[in-house]
Amino acid sequence: MNIGEIAKMAGVSSAAVSRYFNHGYISQEKKEAIRKVVEETGYRPSLHAQTLRTKKTRMIGVIVPKIASASIGKVIEGILSVLNNSEYQCLMAVTQNSSQKELEYLETFSERRVDGVILVATVLTREHKKVLKESKIPVVLVGQQLSGQFCVYHDDYHASYELASAVFQKGKKNLGYISAILEDKAVGAGRYRGFCDAVRDAGYDSLTKQYVISDFTLEGGYRKAGQLLERYPDLDGILCATDTMALGVIRYLKEQGGDALSRILVGGHGDSEMAKTAAAPLMTVHYFYEKSGELAVKMMLDILEGKDPAVKEMKLGFSLVDQE
């Protein structure tokens, strides 16, 4: 069947049927007549034909580094909570933490396969910035701030500063830090910088050197806890860039026996569900990951509908969580 036949059966013009499928204005009476015919016939318009005619795919690409992550899962939930109530569908790409794959997907999506891209970003290289600048479609970043680019990100620096300050208030003075890679300007560099400024402001400048760098896994936190304590055996607190790393630290301390687990306070970032089941109380930071996904989609929809988003760069707050 085609639009002409649908129009004839519904007793309306072909233009009315076209407007119906493209969400244009038609009277309620005509809309109901077309809906009944569509329901009876099971007719579905050709997506390819619609794309050729309107130059829109009604698809938004979402690029994420991995899916086995509590924080990224929350971002995706936020994205879908808005997209599933819109006229757009989601086309997701998972890069498995490969910067090259991220660039490939950005370029593929840019060739009009989708109307816009939401990139849950980690490391933004010079090549990333070049591709973003030359993109033929709008891109909204989540999790990283890039001047001049549409983005929704978190206050990683102040969150880390406040966490370290709260640990000092508990009487802990000799802190170590397990950082993410510093090329990640938010989770890596931003959170480490917050830690460093907090310990300097507290009068403990030497603590800025008491750090190691880990990957984002529980195993990484476990290994790096051992390295950190081998170098600095008198630590009374270990702060980590993520909750997952922190859980690895807690497992390591538990295996050491003695008073290690009660003597050394552990802190993380993320307020994950797993952190609530840790063998020891964990100080952590709650970020509004789901809200960041929602706001990124709303920003994208405004752009696609020709509206000016209220803001181009949006920074979200945080709250400290003390499980004691």
N, C-alpha and C positions, 0 to 999 in steps of 0.2 A: 504494500500500500504506500501511497505518498500523501503529501499534505493536501493536494487537490481533492483526493478521494475522501479524506477525513473531513475536509470543509464541506463537501457535498452532503455527506451523511449527517453532519451536525447542523446543516442549514446556515452556514456562515461563510465568510470569504476566506480565501487562502491566506490573506494578510492577517486575519484574526487568529488563524491557527498558528501562523508563524510567531505572532506576538505572544500567544499562549505558551509556546515552548521556549521562547526567549525571555519570558517573565516581563513582557511589556504590558501596557494597560489595555484591558478589554473589559466590557461590562460583565457583571456577575452572571447575567443570564447566558451570555455567549460562553463564558468560562465553564459554566455548568454543563452546557450542551456539548462542548468539546470534550470535557472530562468524561462524560458518559460514553461517548464514542470510543475514546482512547481505552477506557476500561473494558468495554465490550470486545474490542478488536485486539487488544494487547499491543497496540502500535507503539513503537519506540522510534524517535527520530534518529537519523544517522549522526553519530557524534562527529565523524569525519566531515560530513557535509556542513554541519553547524560550525565546525572550526574554520572551514574554508570561507564560509559566508561571514561570520562575525569576527574572525581573527582571534577568537578566544577558545581555550580548551576547557574552561571551568575546572582546571586542575591546579593545585598548588603543590609544588615539590617541597619535601621536608628532608633535609640532609642531617643525619646524626652520626656521631663517631662510633657508637655501640648501643646495643639495646639492653645488655646485662648491667644496667646501672639504675639505682633507685632514683637519682636526681633526674636523669634523662627520661626515665619512665614517667616521672611527674610532669616534665615539660611536654611530653607527647600527649599525656592525658589532657593537659590544658589546651593544647592545639586542637585536639579532636573534639573537645567539649564545645568549641566555637564552630569549627568546620562542619561538624555533623548537623548543625542547625542552620547551615548556609546553603547556597547554591553550588558550592565548590566541593570537590573531592580531594583526597590526599594521595599523593604518590611519594612513597618513602624510599630513601636510599640510605644504606648503612655502610660506612666507610671502613669499619674495623680499625679505626685510629690511623688510617693512611691519609696523609696530607695530599698525596698524588691522586688518590681516588676522590677526595673531596673536590679537587680542582677539576677532575674529569666530569664529575656529576654537575658541578656548577656550569661548565661549558655546555654539557649535553642539554641540561634544562634551559639554558639561555637560548638555545636554538628553537624557541617557540614550542617546545614539548609541553611546557606548563606556562601559566600566566604570571607566576611569581614564585620565589623560593624563600623558605625559612631555613636558615642555616644555624644549627646548634653548634657554635664554633668553639674551637680549642686553641690551636696555634694559627695565627694569621701571619703568613709569610709575605714577602714582597710580591711574590707571584699571586697570592690570594688577593692582595690589595689591587693589583693590576686587573685581574679578572673581574673583581667587584666593580671597579670603576668603568670597565668596558661592557658590563653586562647589558643586554638588550631588554631585560625584564627586571622588575624591582626585586631586591633582596633585603630581607630583614634578618639581622643577626640576633641570636639569643645567647647570652652568657658572656659576650665580649663587647667592649666599647671600642668603636672606631670612629674618630672624628669625621663628620660629614656623611656618615652612613646611617641608615635607619637601624636602630638597635635597642634591645631591651636587655639590661644587664644588672648585676648585683653589686652591692657595696662591699666587695671582698676585703678591701684594705681596712676599713673601720671595723668590720666584723672580727677580723683577726686581731686587731689592736685591742678591742674590748674583751675578747676571750683571754688574751694574755694578761691583761690588767686584772680581770676577775680571778685568775689563778694566783696572781701575786697577793690579792686580798685574802686568799685562803691560807696565806703563810708560806707558800712555796717560793723559793728564791733561786734555785739552780735548775733552770729550764733548758730542755733540748727541743729541737724542732725537726720534723720530717716534712720536707717540702715536695711538691710536685715539680715537674720540669719548669724552669724559669722562662722558657719560651712561651709557655701558657701565661699570658699577661694577667689573667684574672686569678685562677686557682693557684698557679705557681708564683709568679712575681708579686702579684697584689697581696696575697695572703702572707707571703714571707716578709714583704716590706712592712706590713702591719705589725707582725711579730717583732721585727727589728726595732721599729720606732717605739713600741711599747716597752721593750726591755731597756732601751736607751733612756727613755723618759723616767723609768723607775730607778735609774742609776746603775744598771748592770750591763754596760756596753759589751763586755766580753762574751755575753751569751749569744750575740749575733753570729759568732763563729761556730757555735755548737749546733750544727745542723747537717743533715744528709738529704740526699734527693732520692725519691722512690718513684716507682710506677704507681698506678692507681689501684693496685690489687691488695687483698688481705695478705698474700704471701710477701709482697713487697714491704708492707708495714712490719711484718714479722722479722724479715731479714734485717731491715734497717734499724729496728729496735736493738738488735744484737750488736750491730756496728756502732751505734750511738753510745750504748752503755759500755762497750769495750773501750771507747775513747774517753768517756766521761762517766765513770762508775758511780759518782755521787749525785747523779740527777735525782731531783725529787718531783719533776714534772716533765712530761713529753707531750708536746702539742703537734698535731698532724694536720696536713692540708685537707684531708677528707676523713669521714667516719670510717670508711673501709680500711684505710691505713691504720687508724686508731684501734680498730678491732684486732688487727694483726699484732699491734703492740701489746694489747691486753692478753692475747693468747701467749705471746712470748713471755710476758711477766708471770703469768700463771704457771707456765712450765718451769720457771726458775725456782719456784717454791719460796719458802721463807716469808719475809715480809715485803717482797718486791711489789706485789699487787696492791697492798695497802699503803705502802710508803710513797709510791710514785703515782701522782695524779695524771690521768690521761685525758687529753682533749682532742676534739675533731671538728669537722664542719659538715653539715648536711642534715642533722636530726633525722637520720634514717630509721626505719622500723627495726632493722637488725641491731642498731645501736641500743635500742631499748631492752634487748635481751642479753646485753654484754655481761660477762662474768664480774665486772666491777662497774660502779657508777661512772658515767662518761659525761664530761662537760662538752657541749657541742653548740653549734649555731644553726638556727632554723632560717632557711632561705625560702622565698616564695616562688619555688620552681614552677608549680602549676599555673600560678598567676602570670608568670613570665611568658608561658606558652599562649595563654589566653590573650594577653596584651599584644603579643607579636602578630597573632592572626588578625586581631582587630585593626592593628596598624596597617597590615597588608591589605585588608578588605577596603579600608579607606583609600589607600593608594589606587587600587584597581577600580574603584568607583569614581575616581577623579576628584576625591576630596583631599584636602590638606590635613594630614594627621596633626593632632593638637601639639605634639612634640615629636622631634626626630630621634632624639636620644633619651631613653627613659631608664633611670637608675632606681632599683627597688631596695627597700630596707631589709632588716634582719631582726632576729631576736635571739638572745642567749638562752640556752636551756641547760639547767644544772640538774642532773638526774639524782643528785643526793637529796 
